[in-house]
Each structure stands twice: as C-alpha cells, then as structure tokens.
Amino acid sequence: MTEERTTQDSSRLPGWLSAILFFGAVALVVGAIMWIYPKGDTEAVAGETTTTISPPEEVDVSLPLDSAGEPVADAAEVILPSVVHIQTETGVGSGVVYGDGLVMTAAHVVQGSETVRVRFTDGTQVSGTVLGTAEQVDIAVIEVDRDDLTPATFLSEKPRVGQMAIAVGSPWGLESTVTAGIISAIDQTNCSTDTCASMVQTDAAINPGNSGGPLVDREGRVIGINVSIFTDSGANDGVGFAVPSEIAMTYADGIVSDEPIETAFLGVQGADVTTEGQAGAIITVVVADSAAESAGIQLDDVVIGFDGVPIVAWPDLIAQVRSHQPGEAIDMLILRDGEEITISVTLGVNTEEVG
C-alpha cells in the first residue's frame, strides 16, 4: 500500500487564525468609516437598518456678540453722552453732567477761571460759567446754557475692592477716551496741602486731562470723580484717585445752592504713633464740648479703627471724619493702656464755606 503524504503549504495559516485576522480587518474598516463620517440618526426600514448622515451645522458668524461679554462697551455707551471736554486758558480737563445745565468737574481744572469752553460728545460746544469750587475735596460746578443734556447717575454706596472701574475723559486732550481697570482700594487717604480726604483708588489709566471726568461701574453709574494720580514719571503709573460720588454730590449741591456745607466734626487733634507697637493716631488734644469729649475720648488714646476702617496714621483719621455726615453714630476702636475698647461717638457739625 502506498502511503500518501500531504504537504502543507508553509504560506497558509491555520483556519482559526485566518478567521481572527478576517474579522479584525472588517472591524478596522468599519471603524475607519465611523471615524470619517459623523454619527447620524439610525432608523429601521423593512427590517433593515439604515444610517442617515447629518451634515455639519452652519455657524452664523454675523450674529452679534453677547452684550454680557462686553461690560466696558456697555458702560461707555451709557456714560459717554454725559461726559464733556473742558477747555480753559491754561489747559484742558473733563467733566460730567449731573443736572439740568450743570457740569461737575475738579476744582483744579477750572482754578483761576470764571468762564470755560465746554464741548459735548455730539461735537457742540458752549461757553460755561464757573459757579464755584470746593477746594477741600477738589470739586467744582460749571453752569451751561443747555436744557437737553443727559445727567449721569451717581451712586451713594461704596464700591467694592476688585470690582470693574471705567474712567472716561480727555487724557492729554484726547476726547471721549475710555480706560478700564478695577477698584484697587477704597477709603484710601490722599492728602493735599490743605487737608486729607478719603478717596477711591483705581488702576484704570488716568492721565492729565482726565481730571474732573467720571469713574463709573460696569453699568455706567458714577462712583467717583477723577482728580489725581500718584506717579514718579508724570504719567499714569496705575494709581489714580477719585472723589467718592456721594462726597462729590454733597459739595456740588452746596455750590449750586450757594450755602455752606455741613461736614462732620469730631473735635480732636493728634499725631502719628511713633513708638513701637500698634500703629494709629494718638490723641493730643480733645476739644471742650465736642463730640469726642461727650463720647469719653481721652488724651493719649490711640485710634486704630473708625467705622470699621483701619487707622494707621493721623491723616487717616482726618480723612475718615471728613467722609461722614454730621449726626452719624460711629464706632471707634481705641487702644487705651494696652487694651482695645470700642467707643461710640455721634459726630458733630463743622461748617465749611464753598465759593
């Protein structure tokens, strides 16, 4: 009997391995198709399954941006009709409409001038008369013969540190300029040759010519009147100061009514603490029959807080008293004989002339 021998071709794979490779290849092809084409809606038709491929949606690039994403633009749209450019014989500044025929600005912008040139954002210009100035807080009022102006909205509450701040004015004479930043500090003491005042501090770019213009919030409401910057270069270094709107309005109203302004009076004199330990304002004089004497404030008391605001030097106390109204009840934090005590004081009245 002849034995038959079958020789297996070495290029042939076992059946089970061929099946694995076959189905693997099919899976790769299907996967490639699914990757190339987007997933569509699948529906059954007469027992069969068909796939409908949805074309990519077209994007309408003409749609406007969401206004919530452009708060500076929105605020500028609100406040710009109320902002003016002021030209004097010696320079330029800014201002903001706050009443019928009335423009508020900084006192130093109109210093020495009886009349100024006021130009509005619509390009019209008129002559304005300086009604008066309050040098104590650097606020002035100009009267113009216009009854179609758009007064700005002024806020009375304090802004928050870190909130958006937008400065509008004419820096370097460039009208209707808008710069943005944040409120970098509130209750910041800023002193001039005459007195100290509590200011709103911002890093929004403020340069010469911005003085008198408004500092507004994201809704275009006035939170301060820009009056000064701190700088070593003579230009903006990111530290600008504005008179809080409530104080600015108080003095502006006094100028318009031609009446003295009643401001708060504590009735003390003092100095910076120079010894080691807690910084503050040390009391050196207590005025007789004053609010301070009635409240029980004593010599050598160290004031370290006033209505929740830290006091680290004598100018801070001056500024904080000036920022309040007569008759307000204020808690003062006092360091006496090494112990902290709280004293409640009802502020008295000090009359200041404006002109």
C-alpha positions in Angstrom: 0.0 0.0 0.0 1.3 3.2 -1.0 1.3 5.8 1.8 0.1 9.2 0.6 1.6 12.2 2.3 0.1 15.6 2.2 2.5 18.5 2.3 1.1 21.7 3.9 1.9 25.0 2.2 4.0 27.0 4.6 2.3 30.2 3.5 -1.1 29.0 4.7 -2.3 29.9 8.2 -4.4 27.8 10.4 -8.2 28.3 10.0 -8.8 29.8 13.4 -6.0 32.4 12.9 -7.4 33.3 9.5 -10.8 33.9 11.0 -9.4 36.2 13.6 -7.5 38.3 11.0 -10.5 38.5 8.8 -12.9 39.8 11.4 -10.2 42.1 12.7 -9.8 43.6 9.2 -13.6 44.1 9.0 -13.6 45.9 12.3 -10.8 48.2 11.2 -12.7 49.1 8.0 -15.9 49.8 9.9 -14.1 51.8 12.5 -12.4 53.9 9.8 -15.8 54.6 8.2 -17.3 55.6 11.6 -14.3 57.9 12.2 -14.5 59.6 8.8 -18.3 60.2 8.9 -20.2 61.8 11.8 -22.7 59.7 13.7 -26.2 60.1 12.2 -29.7 59.2 13.1 -30.4 55.4 12.8 -33.8 54.1 11.8 -35.2 50.7 10.8 -36.7 50.3 7.3 -38.4 46.9 6.4 -36.3 45.0 8.8 -33.1 46.7 7.7 -31.1 49.3 9.5 -30.1 52.4 7.6 -28.0 55.3 8.8 -28.7 58.9 7.8 -25.6 61.1 7.9 -26.4 64.7 9.2 -24.3 67.4 7.5 -22.4 69.7 9.9 -24.5 72.7 11.1 -23.6 76.1 9.6 -22.5 78.8 12.1 -23.9 82.2 11.6 -20.9 84.4 12.1 -22.9 87.5 11.6 -24.6 87.2 15.0 -23.7 89.9 17.4 -21.5 89.2 20.5 -23.4 88.6 23.7 -23.5 92.0 25.4 -22.8 90.4 28.7 -19.3 89.8 27.5 -18.6 93.5 26.7 -19.4 95.3 30.0 -16.9 98.1 29.3 -18.6 98.8 25.9 -22.0 98.8 27.6 -20.9 101.2 30.4 -19.2 103.5 27.9 -22.4 103.7 25.8 -24.3 104.7 28.9 -21.9 107.4 30.3 -20.4 108.9 27.2 -23.4 111.2 26.4 -22.9 112.8 29.9 -19.1 113.4 29.6 -17.7 116.7 28.5 -14.4 118.2 27.4 -13.4 121.4 29.2 -11.0 124.0 27.8 -9.6 126.8 29.9 -7.0 129.5 29.2 -4.3 127.3 30.9 -5.2 123.7 29.9 -7.9 121.0 29.4 -9.9 118.7 31.6 -13.0 116.7 31.8 -16.4 116.9 33.4 -19.7 115.1 33.7 -23.3 116.3 33.5 -25.1 115.9 36.8 -28.1 118.2 36.5 -30.0 120.5 34.1 -27.4 122.8 32.7 -24.9 121.7 35.3 -21.5 120.1 34.8 -19.3 118.7 37.7 -15.6 118.7 37.4 -12.4 119.0 39.5 -11.7 122.3 41.2 -8.1 122.4 39.9 -9.3 122.1 36.3 -11.1 125.5 36.5 -8.8 127.1 39.0 -8.5 130.9 38.3 -11.1 130.8 35.5 -14.5 132.4 35.6 -15.6 131.1 32.2 -14.6 128.0 30.3 -15.3 126.3 26.9 -17.4 123.1 27.3 -17.6 120.6 24.4 -20.0 117.7 24.3 -19.7 114.3 22.7 -22.0 115.4 19.9 -19.4 118.0 18.8 -21.3 121.0 20.0 -19.6 123.5 22.3 -20.8 126.3 24.5 -19.4 128.8 27.0 -19.7 127.8 30.6 -19.7 129.8 33.9 -17.8 128.5 36.9 -20.4 128.7 39.7 -17.9 127.8 42.4 -15.3 125.4 43.8 -14.8 123.3 46.9 -11.0 123.2 47.2 -11.4 120.9 50.3 -12.4 118.0 48.1 -11.3 119.3 44.6 -14.8 119.6 43.2 -16.3 122.4 41.1 -19.5 123.1 39.2 -19.9 124.8 35.8 -23.2 126.2 34.5 -24.0 126.0 30.8 -27.0 127.2 28.8 -28.3 123.8 27.7 -31.5 122.1 28.7 -31.2 119.0 26.6 -28.3 117.3 28.5 -28.2 113.7 29.8 -27.3 113.7 33.5 -25.3 110.8 34.8 -26.5 108.5 37.6 -24.4 108.9 40.8 -24.1 106.1 43.3 -24.1 106.8 47.1 -22.8 103.4 48.3 -19.2 102.5 48.4 -17.7 100.4 45.6 -16.0 97.1 46.3 -12.3 96.4 46.0 -11.7 94.4 42.9 -14.8 95.4 41.0 -14.6 96.8 37.5 -13.8 100.5 37.2 -14.0 102.6 34.0 -12.5 106.1 33.6 -13.9 108.4 30.9 -12.5 111.8 29.9 -9.9 113.6 27.8 -6.5 112.4 28.8 -3.8 114.5 27.0 -6.8 116.3 25.3 -8.0 113.2 23.6 -11.7 113.4 24.0 -14.2 110.6 24.8 -11.4 108.3 25.9 -12.3 105.1 27.8 -9.9 103.2 30.0 -10.7 100.2 32.3 -9.4 98.5 35.3 -10.5 97.7 38.8 -11.1 99.4 42.1 -7.8 98.8 43.8 -8.7 100.4 47.2 -11.4 102.3 49.0 -11.1 104.6 51.9 -7.6 105.5 50.7 -6.2 108.6 52.3 -4.9 111.2 49.9 -3.6 114.5 51.3 -3.1 117.9 49.7 -1.5 121.0 51.1 -4.9 121.9 52.8 -6.4 118.7 54.1 -6.7 114.9 53.7 -9.6 113.1 52.1 -10.8 109.6 51.7 -10.6 108.5 48.1 -11.5 105.7 45.8 -8.3 104.2 44.2 -8.2 102.6 40.8 -5.6 101.2 38.4 -7.7 102.3 35.3 -5.4 104.6 33.3 -5.8 108.2 34.3 -3.6 110.9 32.8 -3.5 114.7 32.7 -6.8 115.8 31.2 -8.8 113.0 32.9 -9.3 115.2 35.9 -12.9 116.0 36.5 -14.2 113.1 34.5 -16.2 110.3 35.9 -15.1 106.9 37.2 -18.0 104.5 36.6 -19.0 100.9 37.3 -20.0 98.3 34.8 -23.5 99.8 34.4 -22.2 103.3 33.7 -23.0 104.7 37.1 -20.7 107.3 38.6 -18.7 106.0 41.6 -16.2 108.9 41.7 -14.8 112.0 40.1 -11.2 111.5 38.9 -8.9 114.1 40.5 -5.3 112.9 40.8 -2.7 110.3 40.2 0.3 109.0 42.1 3.3 108.9 39.8 7.1 109.2 39.5 7.0 109.6 35.8 4.4 112.3 35.4 2.0 110.0 33.6 -0.2 107.1 34.6 1.5 104.5 36.8 -1.6 102.6 37.7 -2.5 104.5 40.8 -5.4 107.0 40.3 -7.7 108.7 42.8 -11.3 109.7 42.6 -13.5 111.7 45.0 -16.3 109.3 46.1 -19.6 110.2 44.3 -21.5 110.8 47.5 -19.0 113.4 48.7 -18.7 115.0 45.3 -22.5 115.4 45.1 -22.7 116.9 48.7 -20.2 119.6 47.8 -21.6 120.2 44.3 -25.1 120.7 45.7 -23.7 123.2 48.2 -22.0 125.1 45.4 -25.3 125.3 43.4 -27.4 126.4 46.4 -24.7 128.8 47.5 -24.9 127.6 51.0 -22.2 126.5 53.5 -21.5 122.7 53.6 -22.1 121.0 56.9 -19.4 118.4 57.4 -18.7 116.0 60.3 -16.7 117.3 63.3 -15.0 115.0 65.9 -13.1 117.6 68.0 -9.6 116.2 68.4 -6.1 116.9 67.4 -3.5 114.2 67.1 -0.4 112.8 65.5 1.1 109.6 64.2 2.2 106.9 66.7 6.0 106.9 66.5 6.7 104.2 69.2 7.0 100.5 68.6 3.8 98.6 68.7 0.3 99.2 67.2 0.2 102.0 64.6 -2.5 104.5 64.8 -3.5 108.1 65.5 -2.6 109.3 69.0 -4.9 111.9 70.5 -3.0 115.0 71.8 -6.0 117.4 72.2 -9.7 116.9 73.0 -11.8 120.0 72.2 -14.1 121.0 75.0 -17.8 120.4 74.4 -17.1 118.4 71.3 -18.4 115.1 70.1 -15.1 113.5 71.2 -15.4 114.8 74.7 -19.0 113.7 75.0 -18.1 110.2 73.9 -15.3 109.9 76.5 -12.2 110.0 74.3 -9.1 110.9 76.3 -5.6 112.2 75.8 -3.1 109.6 74.7 -5.9 107.3 73.3 -4.7 105.7 70.1 -7.4 105.4 67.4 -6.9 102.3 65.4 -10.3 102.0 63.8 -13.1 104.3 62.6 -16.4 102.9 61.5 -14.7 99.6 60.5 -11.8 101.3 58.6 -8.3 100.7 59.9 -6.5 103.9 61.1 -2.7 103.6 60.9 -1.8 107.3 60.9 -3.2 110.7 61.9 -4.2 111.7 58.2 -6.3 108.5 58.1 -8.5 109.8 60.9 -8.9 113.2 59.3 -9.9 111.7 56.0 -12.5 109.3 57.7 -14.1 112.1 59.7 -14.5 114.2 56.6 -16.1 111.3 54.7 -19.0 111.1 57.1 -22.0 113.2 57.8 -22.9 115.2 60.9 -25.1 113.3 63.3 -23.8 109.9 62.3 -23.1 107.5 65.2 -19.7 105.9 64.6 -17.9 103.2 66.5 -14.2 104.0 67.1 -11.7 101.3 68.1 -9.4 102.7 70.7 -6.2 101.4 72.3 -6.1 102.7 75.9 -3.5 101.5 78.4 -2.7 98.5 76.2 -6.3 97.3 75.9 -8.7 97.7 72.9 -12.0 99.3 73.6 -14.9 100.5 71.4 -16.3 103.9 71.8 -19.5 105.1 70.1 -19.4 108.8 69.1 -22.1 110.9 67.4 -20.3 113.3 65.1 -20.8 117.0 65.5 -21.1 119.7 62.8 -18.4 121.7 61.1 -19.4 124.4 58.7 -17.3 124.9 55.6 -17.6 127.7 53.1 -17.7 126.9 49.4 -17.4 129.5 46.7 
